[in-house]
């Protein structure tokens, strides 16, 4: 039968493991959100680039007359 000191050490170990798991899960969620934001920003930049290219092409056509 474990003594009181050993029981406390086991509880501390369990608590630190739980905290570690929570931090790992939270870090994973943050990583996923950052990745999603990066993809969203990239898509928005691509959309704006296409619109800008189209506008420049049109302006060049008009100036080429």
C-alpha positions as CSV (number, residue, x, y, z in Angstrom):
1,X,0.0,0.0,0.0
2,X,1.5,3.3,-1.0
3,X,2.2,5.8,1.7
4,X,0.9,9.4,1.8
5,X,4.0,10.8,0.2
6,X,3.8,8.4,-2.7
7,X,0.1,9.1,-3.2
8,X,0.8,12.9,-3.4
9,X,3.6,12.3,-5.9
10,X,1.2,10.2,-8.0
11,X,-1.4,13.0,-7.9
12,X,1.2,15.6,-8.9
13,X,2.3,13.4,-11.8
14,X,-1.3,12.9,-12.9
15,X,-2.0,16.6,-12.7
16,X,1.1,17.5,-14.7
17,X,0.2,14.9,-17.3
18,X,-3.3,16.4,-17.6
19,X,-1.9,19.9,-18.0
20,X,0.6,18.7,-20.6
21,X,-2.2,17.0,-22.5
22,X,-4.3,20.2,-22.4
23,X,-1.4,22.3,-23.6
24,X,-0.6,19.9,-26.4
25,X,-4.3,19.9,-27.5
26,X,-4.4,23.7,-27.4
27,X,-1.2,24.0,-29.4
28,X,-2.6,21.7,-32.0
29,X,-5.8,23.8,-32.3
30,X,-3.8,27.0,-32.6
31,X,-1.6,25.4,-35.3
32,X,-4.7,24.4,-37.2
33,X,-6.3,27.8,-36.9
34,X,-3.1,29.6,-38.1
35,X,-2.9,27.2,-41.0
36,X,-6.5,28.0,-42.0
37,X,-5.9,31.7,-41.7
38,X,-2.8,31.4,-43.9
39,X,-4.8,29.5,-46.6
40,X,-7.6,32.1,-46.4
41,X,-5.1,35.0,-46.7
42,X,-3.4,33.3,-49.7
43,X,-6.8,32.8,-51.4
44,X,-7.7,36.5,-50.9
45,X,-4.3,37.6,-52.2
46,X,-4.8,35.4,-55.3
47,X,-8.3,36.9,-55.9
48,X,-7.0,40.4,-55.7
49,X,-4.0,39.6,-57.9
50,X,-6.4,38.3,-60.6
51,X,-8.5,41.5,-60.4
52,X,-5.5,43.7,-60.6
53,X,-4.0,41.8,-63.6
54,X,-7.3,42.1,-65.4
55,X,-7.5,45.8,-64.7
56,X,-3.9,46.3,-65.9
57,X,-4.6,44.3,-69.1
58,X,-7.7,46.4,-69.8
59,X,-5.7,49.7,-69.2
60,X,-2.9,48.4,-71.5
61,X,-5.4,47.6,-74.2
62,X,-6.9,51.1,-74.1
63,X,-3.5,52.8,-74.1
64,X,-2.4,50.6,-77.1
65,X,-4.9,52.2,-79.4
